[in-house]
Amino acid sequence: MLVLKRWHTISEWRAADAIVRPESGWDPCEHYPSTHDCRYTGSSSCGIPQANPCPLSWRGRLFQTRWAQVRWFVAYVANRYGDPLRALAYRRIHNSY
């Protein structure tokens, strides 16, 4: 829902999903390297967007911050790329976003 409020087209939603699905599978408790632990307290990439470093406010409570993680993802993509279509194009070329 948060993603759809910002990006309204199916192609934008699919691009956002194509970025997040391989990163975390939309699992708020995912952290690098490919581990599921909702109590993760480290600084490696974490959460739905695989924010790097893992924000201090999320550490140790990844599941409880799932909405903040989605908001972070939406803001990051909007500020850096403008929309998820451009972010996905960048990801496909550079294998990161």
C-alpha positions in Angstrom: 0.0 0.0 0.0 2.8 2.4 0.9 4.5 1.7 -2.4 1.3 2.2 -4.4 0.6 5.6 -2.8 3.9 6.8 -4.3 4.0 4.9 -7.5 0.6 4.3 -9.2 1.3 2.2 -12.3 1.6 -1.5 -12.5 5.0 -1.1 -14.2 6.3 0.9 -11.3 5.0 -1.6 -8.8 6.6 -4.5 -10.8 9.9 -2.6 -11.0 9.8 -2.1 -7.2 9.0 -5.7 -6.7 11.8 -6.7 -9.1 14.3 -4.8 -6.9 13.1 -6.0 -3.5 12.3 -9.6 -4.3 15.9 -10.7 -4.9 17.2 -8.5 -2.1 14.9 -9.7 0.7 11.8 -11.4 -0.7 9.9 -8.7 1.2 11.1 -10.2 4.4 11.6 -7.5 7.0 13.8 -9.8 9.1 16.3 -10.6 6.2 19.9 -9.4 6.6 23.1 -10.0 4.8 24.3 -12.6 4.1 20.9 -14.2 3.3 19.8 -14.8 6.9 16.5 -14.5 8.6 16.7 -13.1 12.1 14.2 -10.5 13.5 16.6 -9.8 16.4 19.6 -8.9 14.2 21.7 -6.2 15.8 24.6 -5.9 13.3 25.4 -3.2 10.8 25.3 -5.2 7.6 22.5 -4.7 5.1 19.1 -5.5 6.6 15.4 -5.4 6.1 13.1 -5.3 3.2 15.3 -2.8 1.3 18.6 -4.3 2.5 19.6 -0.8 3.8 23.3 -0.6 4.2 24.3 -0.1 6.9 21.4 -1.4 8.8 19.8 1.7 10.5 20.4 1.8 14.3 16.6 2.3 14.9 15.9 -1.0 13.2 18.5 -3.2 14.9 17.1 -5.8 17.2 13.6 -5.2 16.1 13.4 -5.8 12.3 9.8 -7.1 12.2 8.5 -4.2 14.2 10.1 -1.7 11.8 8.7 -3.2 8.6 6.6 -0.1 7.7 9.6 2.1 8.3 11.6 -0.2 6.0 9.1 0.2 3.2 9.0 4.0 3.7 12.9 4.0 3.7 12.8 2.1 0.4 10.3 4.4 -1.2 12.2 7.5 -0.2 15.6 6.1 -1.2 14.4 5.2 -4.7 12.5 8.4 -5.1 15.4 10.6 -4.0 18.1 8.7 -5.8 16.4 7.6 -9.1 13.0 9.3 -9.2 11.1 6.1 -9.7 11.5 2.4 -9.5 11.8 2.0 -13.3 15.0 4.0 -13.3 16.2 2.2 -10.2 15.6 -1.2 -11.8 17.4 -0.1 -15.0 20.4 0.9 -12.8 20.3 -2.3 -10.9 20.3 -4.4 -14.1 23.4 -2.6 -15.3 25.3 -2.4 -12.0 23.9 -5.3 -10.0 23.0 -3.0 -7.1 20.7 -0.1 -6.5 
